Structures are given as C-alpha cells and as structure tokens.
Amino acid sequence: MVSESVRNFLVMYFSILLPLIFFVIAVMTGANVLILILILVWLIGGFMIVFLPTHPEESS
C-alpha cells in the first residue's frame, strides 16, 4: 500500500511541478502558442485537483 502522503506528493508533482517544468522549457525554446495554452490548461487542472477538497471529511 502507498501511504497517503506519498500519493498526495505524486499527485502534486504530476499536476503542478511537471507542467511547470514543461512550461519553462517551452518558453525557453520558443514553443508554439498552442503548446503553451495546453500546458496552462494542464496546470489549472492540476491546481483544481490538488487544492479543491476531493474528500470533504478529511479537511482539517
């Protein structure tokens, strides 16, 4: 079993840190505007997944 904190970290990594890294690389390499928009949508979706309470009974 994967512990709750590890799972939360992985969710945060894949939904926020990963698209941030991609966004920085895309900006550095002068990527297409469409790619930047897709990464921003991924980031917004990640923030919603992480920060919206998916389990209301667990909120402290």
C-alpha positions as CSV (number, residue, x, y, z in Angstrom):
1,M,0.0,0.0,0.0
2,V,1.2,3.5,-0.8
3,S,0.8,5.9,2.1
4,E,-1.5,8.9,1.8
5,S,1.4,11.4,1.9
6,V,3.3,9.7,-0.9
7,R,0.2,9.6,-3.0
8,N,-0.5,13.3,-2.3
9,F,3.1,14.2,-3.3
10,L,2.8,12.3,-6.5
11,V,-0.5,14.0,-7.4
12,M,1.0,17.4,-6.7
13,Y,4.2,16.5,-8.7
14,F,2.4,15.3,-11.8
15,S,-0.3,18.0,-11.7
16,I,1.8,21.1,-10.8
17,L,5.6,20.6,-10.9
18,L,5.7,18.6,-14.2
19,P,3.7,21.1,-16.2
20,L,5.7,24.0,-14.7
21,I,8.9,22.3,-15.9
22,F,7.4,21.8,-19.4
23,F,6.2,25.4,-19.4
24,V,9.7,26.7,-18.6
25,I,11.2,24.5,-21.3
26,A,8.5,25.6,-23.8
27,V,9.2,29.3,-23.1
28,M,12.9,28.8,-23.3
29,T,12.7,27.1,-26.7
30,G,10.1,29.5,-28.0
31,A,7.4,26.9,-28.4
32,N,4.1,27.2,-30.2
33,V,1.4,29.3,-28.5
34,L,-0.9,26.3,-28.7
35,I,1.5,24.2,-26.7
36,L,1.7,27.0,-24.1
37,I,-2.1,27.1,-23.8
38,L,-2.2,23.3,-23.4
39,I,0.3,23.4,-20.6
40,L,-1.6,26.2,-18.9
41,V,-4.8,24.2,-19.1
42,W,-2.9,21.2,-17.6
43,L,-1.6,23.5,-14.8
44,I,-5.0,24.9,-14.0
45,G,-6.5,21.3,-13.9
46,G,-3.7,20.3,-11.6
47,F,-4.3,23.1,-9.2
48,M,-8.0,22.2,-9.1
49,I,-7.2,18.6,-8.4
50,V,-4.8,19.4,-5.6
51,F,-6.5,22.3,-3.9
52,L,-10.2,21.5,-4.3
53,P,-11.2,19.2,-1.4
54,T,-11.9,15.8,-3.0
55,H,-12.5,14.3,0.4
56,P,-14.5,16.9,2.5
57,E,-14.4,14.7,5.6
58,E,-10.6,14.8,5.6
59,S,-10.3,18.6,5.5
60,S,-8.8,19.9,8.8
